[in-house]
Amino acid sequence: MPDRRPERDEHAPHHSQYIDLVATPVLDSLRDQRAEVQRVLASVSEERAGFRYQPEKWSIREVAGHLSDAERVYGFRAMALARNDANPLPKYDPDGYVAAASFDIRTMPSLIEEFLTVREGTLRFFENLPREAWSRRGTMGGNPLSVRALAFIAAGHVARHLDVLRARYGVP
């Protein structure tokens, strides 16, 4: 099931912005992003890591920290659905999480290491899912959501932020 792209009825419309960025099989995308994230973020000096392309936008460090926070959220949602949890999934406020996290006092190597550790957990979870769990569904914010869609969302979310780092922050 990880080789099949999620159908439109497996996620909210706004999740397409992430899912559409991911090639199948999704597990390969999740694996390959480890090296890409490490390379891209390691190219940012500590002096440059506090850069914001506009005053109200996140710094590069905050973007890096946000990647780990979002990965945890997507992983929790996938686990809840895979385990047949019937409760609606909670939303989260990325801006609020970033504001409370103090990522700008952290070093880039610590933020990179954290993401890679969280991604390893994500990979172990998805790699060991029984086939039938990939199609399990629930709801979030009144919209459908499947385990398969969450794997694609996790990979697409990272791809999107790497694109933003390149386009708006000038990160190679």
C-alpha positions in Angstrom: 0.0 0.0 0.0 2.8 2.5 0.4 3.4 2.3 -3.3 0.0 3.7 -4.1 -0.7 7.4 -4.0 -3.6 8.4 -1.7 -6.9 9.1 -3.3 -8.5 12.5 -2.9 -11.0 11.1 -0.5 -8.2 10.1 1.9 -7.3 13.6 2.9 -8.4 17.3 3.1 -7.9 19.3 0.0 -5.1 21.4 1.4 -3.0 18.3 2.0 -2.6 18.0 -1.8 0.1 20.7 -1.7 2.3 18.1 0.2 1.1 14.8 -1.4 1.6 16.1 -4.9 5.3 16.7 -4.2 6.0 13.1 -3.4 7.0 10.3 -5.7 6.1 6.7 -5.0 7.1 4.6 -3.3 6.7 6.9 -0.3 9.0 5.0 1.9 11.9 5.7 -0.5 11.0 9.4 -0.4 11.1 9.3 3.4 14.4 7.5 3.4 16.0 9.7 0.8 15.0 12.9 2.6 17.3 12.1 5.5 20.5 12.8 3.5 18.9 15.8 1.7 17.8 17.5 4.9 21.1 16.9 6.5 23.0 18.3 3.5 20.7 21.3 3.1 20.6 22.3 6.8 24.3 21.6 7.4 25.1 24.1 4.7 23.7 26.9 6.9 26.2 28.6 9.2 25.2 29.4 12.7 25.4 33.1 11.8 23.0 32.6 8.9 20.6 30.3 10.8 18.8 33.2 12.4 17.9 34.8 9.0 14.3 35.6 8.3 13.4 36.6 4.8 10.7 38.9 6.3 10.4 40.1 9.9 7.3 38.0 10.8 8.6 34.8 9.1 10.4 32.0 10.9 14.1 31.9 11.0 16.0 29.1 9.3 16.5 27.5 12.8 12.7 27.7 13.4 12.0 26.1 10.1 14.4 23.2 11.0 12.7 22.8 14.4 9.3 22.9 12.8 10.2 20.0 10.6 10.7 17.8 13.7 7.5 19.1 15.4 5.4 18.4 12.3 7.0 15.0 11.8 6.0 14.0 15.3 2.4 15.3 14.8 2.0 13.4 11.5 3.5 10.3 13.1 1.1 10.4 16.0 -1.8 10.8 13.7 -0.7 7.9 11.6 -0.3 5.7 14.7 -3.7 6.6 16.0 -5.4 5.7 12.8 -3.3 2.6 12.3 -4.3 1.4 15.7 -8.0 1.9 15.0 -8.4 4.9 17.3 -11.9 6.2 16.6 -11.4 9.6 18.2 -11.2 12.6 15.8 -7.6 13.7 15.4 -6.5 17.0 17.0 -5.3 19.9 14.9 -2.2 21.8 16.0 -1.0 25.4 15.6 2.5 25.3 14.0 3.1 29.0 14.7 2.2 28.5 18.4 4.6 25.5 18.6 7.4 27.4 17.0 6.8 30.4 19.3 7.0 28.2 22.4 10.0 26.1 21.3 12.9 28.6 21.5 14.5 27.0 18.4 16.7 30.1 17.9 18.8 29.3 21.0 19.6 25.9 19.5 22.5 25.0 17.2 21.9 23.8 13.7 23.7 20.5 14.4 21.3 19.8 17.3 18.2 20.6 15.2 19.5 18.4 12.3 20.2 15.5 14.7 16.7 15.9 16.2 15.0 15.7 12.8 17.1 12.7 11.7 16.2 10.9 15.0 12.5 11.7 14.6 12.5 10.7 11.0 14.1 7.3 11.9 11.1 6.7 14.2 8.7 7.6 11.4 10.4 5.2 9.1 10.5 2.3 11.6 6.7 2.9 12.2 5.7 3.0 8.5 8.1 0.1 7.5 6.5 -2.2 10.0 2.9 -1.4 9.4 0.7 -4.4 8.4 -0.6 -4.0 4.8 -4.2 -3.5 6.0 -3.2 -0.6 8.3 -2.2 1.6 5.3 -5.8 2.1 4.3 -7.2 2.8 7.8 -8.9 6.1 8.1 -10.3 8.6 10.6 -11.2 12.3 10.6 -9.4 15.5 11.4 -11.3 18.8 11.4 -14.2 17.1 9.8 -12.1 15.9 6.9 -11.1 12.3 6.1 -7.5 11.2 6.7 -5.8 7.9 6.0 -2.5 6.4 7.2 -1.3 6.3 3.6 -2.0 10.0 3.2 -0.1 10.8 6.4 3.0 9.1 5.1 2.8 11.2 1.9 2.0 14.3 3.9 5.1 13.8 6.1 7.4 13.5 3.0 5.7 16.3 1.2 5.8 18.6 4.1 9.6 18.3 4.3 9.9 18.7 0.5 7.8 21.9 0.6 9.9 23.4 3.4 13.2 22.5 1.6 11.8 24.3 -1.5 11.0 27.3 0.7 14.4 27.3 2.2 16.0 27.4 -1.3 13.6 29.9 -2.8 13.1 32.4 0.0 16.1 31.9 2.3 18.7 31.4 -0.3 19.8 28.0 1.2 21.6 25.9 -1.4 
